[in-house]
Amino acid sequence: MRMIPLALAIALLGCATAKGAQAPATTTPARAPAADTSHTATYGPGALSEPNADPFPSTYKPFPSKPTIIRNVTILTAAGPRIEHGAVLLRDGKIAVVAKSADAPEIAQAAARQGTVVIDGTGKFLTPGLIDVHSHIGDYPAPGVQANSDGNEATNPSTPNVWAEHSVWPQDPQFPRALAGGVTTMQILPGSANLIGGRSVVVKVVPSRTVQGMKFPGAKYGLKMACGENPKRVYGQRGGPSTRMGNVAGYRAQWIKAEEYRRKWDKWNADHKGDPPARDLAMETLAEVLRGNILVHNHCYRADEMAQMIDIAHEFGYKIRAFHHAVEAYKIADILAKEGIGAAVWADWGGFKMEALDAVRGNLALVAHAGVRAMIHSDDPSGVQRLNQEVAKALAAGRALGFDISEDEAVKWMTINPAWALDLDSKIGSIEPGKNADVVLWSGDPFSVYTHTEKVWIDGALLYDRSDPKQQWRTDFELGFVPQPTSGAQTTGGTQR
């Protein structure tokens, strides 16, 4: 890859900047009930570091929904074999019934009830809502100008103190385009300028005035880490690191500090003796990783560096949930499978910088064949609109290698596997009774380039309908100036000019 000016490199860093096991025994469930805070009387509300604290809780509320039946449809469940001419009932925000026959008694009874919406899916396909584990939408919104470039806090090689949600712009017009592509959940990550870039946020792709109104209730935070060329390029002339060995030294130094910080706070939270330790937002995030409450999502291209990151994780007792981009994952697929680490990859990106040179089109299929939880990701506001086509390309590449891969397996690459990477596979990612009613109705086989989304439901609410412009989300930013009917004076939003 050609060298590019530092300022431009920083501006362009999203994650791929050239274009763009079990948890520790101390794991606390995400968003656990707050600990006893009777001891806080003498301290200000921000003085204490509580494990799994949630200072910016989700305010998401499901949109109004109606009982809905989609019948005579081919269902790719991501939980088993496809169902031909089946039916699904969405009710009260959940998948209530999955039937192998459109005439199943539960479906017939529901269809007879007043107020139930019945949709004929003949010739169409139904899948779970798509999940993108690697996005920068909202942090790098459109228009893509410097004023909106909020994805990389490129002021220090390690910034675990920053949280991606505090940069997310809910009016980003890229959100509704992702929804129109069938994406119902996404993880928004900081960029890859830094060794440790900060916390991610998991959102539902829904209209909201605030990021809290989009946040997936109860979802764990992720920690964005990055290895390889990007931190070297950004900090090589700014005090380092300037080498890969400098990168590794930087990670280790941060984890050493974090382990000390975790011990101090765990002791104080257990006995409340003396004054509490001083809070450090950066170390607080890393301590939560060590406790198992935050999931590590690691940008890494080369196989040797992924192996080194696994060594560091072993040294400090944390778990890597998934490597992202991972263009050489196929070289260490057996190691990833043994470690229980997922691989979030592209279908065919490669060659755009040195660490991406050994990309192969069969990467996703190869790691899946080895038993790794493999998944597609976008890292791109255009690619997120076509995740189904990206999976189709990866499926074709796998079959060309001789692997007998069914569409029932391939659909998992964009649904249940990324749901697992976010630790949300008990709630989303498959069409099963009791799961959240996040589903997509496609005009045909979702792995055909000629297919498009027709309807998208989130928690049972119809939030996108290709045939109805009134059901197509437009952000406030896109609306712009809308003249109001007046008898004379021009107005905008009721204000005369």
HUCOR-V410002 format. One record per residue. RES is the residue in three letters. SS is DSSP state (hx for helix, st for strand, lp for the rest). PHI is phi as a letter, one per 40 degrees, with the letter a starting at -180 (999 if undefined). OMEGA is omega in radians with two decimals (NA if undefined). Layout:
BEGIN
<<RES SS PHI OMEGA> <RES SS PHI OMEGA>>
END
This chain:
BEGIN
<<MET lp 999 3.11> <ARG lp c 3.03> <MET lp c 3.09> <ILE lp b -3.10> <PRO lp d -3.08> <LEU hx d -3.10> <ALA hx c 3.12> <LEU hx c -3.14> <ALA hx c -3.12> <ILE hx c -3.12> <ALA hx c -3.07> <LEU hx c -3.06> <LEU lp c 2.98> <GLY lp b 2.90> <CYS lp a 3.03> <ALA lp c -2.89> <THR lp c -3.14> <ALA lp c 2.95> <LYS lp b -3.12> <GLY lp a NA> <ALA lp 999 -3.02> <GLN lp a 3.10> <ALA lp c 3.13> <PRO lp d -3.07> <ALA lp c -3.11> <THR lp c -3.08> <THR lp d 3.04> <THR lp b 3.13> <PRO lp d -3.13> <ALA lp d 3.12> <ARG lp f 3.12> <ALA lp c 3.10> <PRO lp d -3.10> <ALA lp c 3.10> <ALA lp c 3.10> <ASP lp d -3.09> <THR lp b -3.14> <SER hx c -3.14> <HIS hx c -3.02> <THR hx c -3.02> <ALA hx d -3.07> <THR hx c -3.10> <TYR lp b 3.05> <GLY lp c -3.07> <PRO lp c -3.14> <GLY lp b -3.03> <ALA lp c -2.97> <LEU lp b 3.12> <SER lp b -3.14> <GLU lp c 3.05> <PRO lp d 3.11> <ASN lp g 3.09> <ALA lp c -3.09> <ASP lp b -3.05> <PRO lp c -3.12> <PHE lp b -3.00> <PRO lp c 3.07> <SER lp c 3.01> <THR lp b -3.11> <TYR lp d 3.01> <LYS lp b 3.12> <PRO lp d 3.08> <PHE lp c 3.13> <PRO lp d -3.11> <SER lp b 3.06> <LYS lp b 3.01> <PRO lp d -3.02> <THR st b 3.06> <ILE st b 2.96> <ILE st b -3.04> <ARG st b -3.05> <ASN st f -3.02> <VAL st b 3.01> <THR st c -3.04> <ILE st b 2.95> <LEU st c -2.92> <THR lp c -2.98> <ALA lp g 3.11> <ALA lp b -3.09> <GLY lp i -3.12> <PRO lp c 3.12> <ARG lp c 3.08> <ILE st b 3.11> <GLU st c 3.09> <HIS st f -3.13> <GLY st c -3.12> <ALA st a 3.11> <VAL st b 3.06> <LEU st b 3.04> <LEU st b -3.10> <ARG st a 3.11> <ASP lp f 3.06> <GLY lp g -3.09> <LYS st b 2.96> <ILE st c -3.03> <ALA st c -3.07> <VAL st a 2.96> <VAL st b -3.02> <ALA st b 3.11> <LYS lp c 3.14> <SER lp b 3.11> <ALA lp c -3.12> <ASP lp b 3.13> <ALA lp d -3.07> <PRO hx d -3.11> <GLU hx c 3.14> <ILE hx c 3.14> <ALA hx c 3.13> <GLN hx c 3.14> <ALA hx c -3.12> <ALA hx c -3.10> <ALA hx c -3.11> <ARG lp c 3.14> <GLN lp c 3.10> <GLY lp g 3.13> <THR lp c 3.08> <VAL st c 3.14> <VAL st b -3.10> <ILE st b 3.10> <ASP st c -3.11> <GLY lp b -3.11> <THR lp d -3.13> <GLY lp g -3.07> <LYS lp b -3.12> <PHE st b 3.06> <LEU st b 3.09> <THR st b 2.93> <PRO st c 3.01> <GLY lp d -3.13> <LEU st c -3.07> <ILE st b 3.11> <ASP st b -3.09> <VAL st c -3.09> <HIS st a 3.13> <SER st b 3.00> <HIS lp b 3.08> <ILE lp d -3.10> <GLY lp g 3.07> <ASP lp c 2.97> <TYR st b -3.03> <PRO lp c 2.98> <ALA lp c 0.01> <PRO lp c -3.10> <GLY lp c -3.13> <VAL lp b -3.07> <GLN hx d -3.13> <ALA hx c -3.12> <ASN hx b -3.06> <SER st c -3.01> <ASP lp b -3.05> <GLY lp c -3.12> <ASN lp b 3.00> <GLU lp c -2.98> <ALA lp c 3.14> <THR lp b -3.12> <ASN lp a -3.12> <PRO lp c -3.14> <SER st b -3.13> <THR lp b 3.09> <PRO lp c 3.14> <ASN lp c -3.09> <VAL lp c -3.11> <TRP st b -3.08> <ALA hx d -3.07> <GLU hx c -3.11> <HIS hx c 3.00> <SER lp b -3.04> <VAL lp c 3.08> <TRP lp b -3.07> <PRO lp c -3.14> <GLN lp c -3.13> <ASP lp d -3.12> <PRO lp c 3.07> <GLN hx c 3.12> <PHE hx c -3.13> <PRO hx c 3.10> <ARG hx c 3.03> <ALA hx c 3.10> <LEU hx c 3.13> <ALA hx c 3.05> <GLY lp c 3.11> <GLY lp g -3.12> <VAL st c -3.10> <THR st b 3.13> <THR st b 3.06> <MET st a 3.01> <GLN st b 3.11> <ILE st c -3.04> <LEU lp b 2.89> <PRO lp c 3.12> <GLY lp c -2.97> <SER lp b 3.09> <ALA lp c -2.96> <ASN lp b 3.02> <LEU lp d 3.07> <ILE st b -2.95> <GLY st c -3.14> <GLY st h -3.08> <ARG st c 3.00> <SER lp c 3.03> <VAL st b 3.10> <VAL st b -3.09> <VAL st b 2.90> <LYS st c -3.07> <VAL lp c -3.06> <VAL lp b 3.05> <PRO lp c 3.11> <SER lp a 3.05> <ARG lp c -3.08> <THR lp b 3.08> <VAL lp c 3.11> <GLN lp c 3.11> <GLY lp c 3.10> <MET lp b -3.02> <LYS st c 3.12> <PHE lp c -3.08> <PRO lp d 3.07> <GLY lp g -3.13> <ALA lp c 3.08> <LYS lp c 2.97> <TYR lp c 2.99> <GLY st b 3.01> <LEU st b 3.09> <LYS st c 2.99> <MET st b -3.14> <ALA st a 3.06> <CYS lp b 3.04> <GLY lp g -2.91> <GLU hx c -2.96> <ASN hx c 3.11> <PRO hx d 3.11> <LYS hx c -3.08> <ARG hx c -3.07> <VAL hx c -3.00> <TYR hx b -3.09> <GLY lp d 3.12> <GLN lp b -3.09> <ARG lp b 3.11> <GLY lp g 3.04> <GLY lp g 0.19> <PRO lp c 3.10> <SER lp b -3.12> <THR lp b 3.08> <ARG hx c 3.08> <MET hx c 3.04> <GLY hx c 3.06> <ASN hx d -3.09> <VAL hx c 3.10> <ALA hx c 3.13> <GLY hx c 3.09> <TYR hx c -3.03> <ARG hx c 3.13> <ALA hx c 3.14> <GLN hx c -3.13> <TRP hx c 3.07> <ILE hx c 3.11> <LYS hx c -3.10> <ALA hx c 3.14> <GLU hx c 3.09> <GLU hx c -3.14> <TYR hx c 3.13> <ARG hx d -3.13> <ARG hx c -3.12> <LYS hx c -3.09> <TRP hx c 3.09> <ASP hx c 3.11> <LYS hx c -3.10> <TRP hx c 3.12> <ASN hx c 3.14> <ALA hx c -3.04> <ASP hx b 3.13> <HIS lp f 3.14> <LYS lp c 3.12> <GLY lp g 3.10> <ASP lp c 3.10> <PRO lp c 3.05> <PRO lp c 3.08> <ALA lp c 3.09> <ARG lp c 3.06> <ASP lp b -3.03> <LEU hx c 3.13> <ALA hx c -3.12> <MET hx c 3.11> <GLU hx c 3.10> <THR hx c -3.11> <LEU hx c 3.09> <ALA hx c 3.11> <GLU hx c 3.03> <VAL hx c -3.12> <LEU hx c 3.09> <ARG hx c -3.13> <GLY lp g -3.08> <ASN lp c 3.11> <ILE lp b -3.07> <LEU st c -3.12> <VAL st c 3.05> <HIS st b -2.90> <ASN st b 2.99> <HIS st c -3.13> <CYS st a -3.07> <TYR lp c -2.96> <ARG lp c -3.12> <ALA hx c -3.10> <ASP hx c 3.14> <GLU hx c 3.05> <MET hx c 3.10> <ALA hx c 3.11> <GLN hx c 3.10> <MET hx c 3.06> <ILE hx c 3.09> <ASP hx d 3.13> <ILE hx c 3.10> <ALA hx c 3.08> <HIS hx c -3.11> <GLU hx d -3.04> <PHE hx b 2.97> <GLY lp g 3.03> <TYR lp b -3.04> <LYS lp b 3.00> <ILE st c -3.12> <ARG st c -3.13> <ALA st a 2.92> <PHE st c -3.13> <HIS st b -3.06> <HIS st g 2.88> <ALA lp f -3.04> <VAL lp c 3.08> <GLU lp b -3.14> <ALA hx d -3.12> <TYR hx d -3.12> <LYS hx c -3.13> <ILE hx b -3.09> <ALA hx d -3.14> <ASP hx c 3.12> <ILE hx c 3.12> <LEU hx c 3.12> <ALA hx c 3.14> <LYS hx c -3.10> <GLU hx c -3.10> <GLY lp g -3.12> <ILE lp b 3.12> <GLY st c 3.10> <ALA st b 3.09> <ALA st b -2.94> <VAL st b 2.98> <TRP lp c 3.07> <ALA lp c -2.99> <ASP lp a 3.06> <TRP lp c 3.08> <GLY lp i 3.04> <GLY lp g -3.07> <PHE lp c 2.96> <LYS lp a -2.98> <MET hx d -3.06> <GLU hx c 3.09> <ALA hx b -3.02> <LEU lp c -3.07> <ASP lp c 3.08> <ALA lp c 3.05> <VAL lp b -3.10> <ARG lp c -3.12> <GLY lp c -3.04> <ASN hx d -3.07> <LEU hx c -3.12> <ALA hx c -3.13> <LEU hx c -3.12> <VAL hx c 3.08> <ALA hx c 3.13> <HIS hx c -3.14> <ALA lp c 3.11> <GLY lp g 3.10> <VAL lp c 3.00> <ARG lp c -3.07> <ALA st c -3.10> <MET st a 3.05> <ILE st c 2.98> <HIS lp a -3.06> <SER lp b -2.98> <ASP lp f -3.00> <ASP lp a -3.09> <PRO lp c 3.03> <SER lp c -3.14> <GLY hx d -3.12> <VAL hx c 3.12> <GLN hx c -3.02> <ARG hx b -3.12> <LEU hx c 3.12> <ASN hx c 3.11> <GLN hx c 3.07> <GLU hx c 3.08> <VAL hx c 3.13> <ALA hx d 3.11> <LYS hx c 3.13> <ALA hx c 3.09> <LEU hx c 3.13> <ALA hx c 3.13> <ALA hx c 3.11> <GLY hx c 3.12> <ARG hx c 3.10> <ALA hx c 3.08> <LEU lp c 3.11> <GLY lp h 3.13> <PHE lp c 3.11> <ASP lp c -3.06> <ILE lp b 3.12> <SER lp c 3.04> <GLU hx c 3.08> <ASP hx c 3.09> <GLU hx c -3.08> <ALA hx c -3.12> <VAL hx c 3.12> <LYS hx c -3.11> <TRP hx c -3.14> <MET hx b -3.11> <THR lp b -2.99> <ILE hx c 3.13> <ASN hx c 3.03> <PRO hx c 3.04> <ALA hx c 3.08> <TRP hx c -3.12> <ALA hx d 3.11> <LEU lp c -3.08> <ASP lp f 3.14> <LEU lp b -3.06> <ASP lp c 3.03> <SER lp c -3.06> <LYS lp b -3.05> <ILE lp b 3.01> <GLY lp h 3.11> <SER lp a 3.10> <ILE lp c -3.13> <GLU lp a 3.10> <PRO lp d 3.12> <GLY lp g 3.10> <LYS lp c 3.04> <ASN st d -3.08> <ALA lp c 3.04> <ASP lp b -3.07> <VAL st a -3.12> <VAL st b 3.03> <LEU st b -3.10> <TRP st b -3.13> <SER lp c 3.13> <GLY lp a 3.11> <ASP lp d -3.07> <PRO lp c 3.12> <PHE lp c 3.04> <SER lp b 3.12> <VAL lp c -3.12> <TYR lp c -3.08> <THR lp c 3.04> <HIS lp b 3.07> <THR st c 3.04> <GLU st b -3.12> <LYS st a 3.11> <VAL st b 3.08> <TRP st b 3.00> <ILE st b -3.04> <ASP lp f 3.06> <GLY lp g -3.14> <ALA st c 3.11> <LEU st c -3.08> <LEU st b 3.03> <TYR st a 3.08> <ASP st b -3.07> <ARG lp d -3.08> <SER lp c -3.05> <ASP lp b -3.14> <PRO hx d 3.13> <LYS hx c 3.12> <GLN hx b 3.10> <GLN lp b -3.02> <TRP lp c 2.96> <ARG lp b -3.13> <THR lp c 3.08> <ASP hx d -3.13> <PHE hx d -3.12> <GLU hx c -3.09> <LEU hx c 3.09> <GLY lp g -3.11> <PHE lp c 3.14> <VAL lp b -3.14> <PRO st d 3.10> <GLN lp b 3.09> <PRO lp d 3.14> <THR lp a 3.10> <SER lp c -3.13> <GLY lp a -3.03> <ALA lp c 3.07> <GLN lp c -3.12> <THR st b 2.97> <THR st a -3.11> <GLY lp g 3.10> <GLY lp g -3.12> <THR st b 3.12> <GLN st c 3.07> <ARG lp b NA>>
END
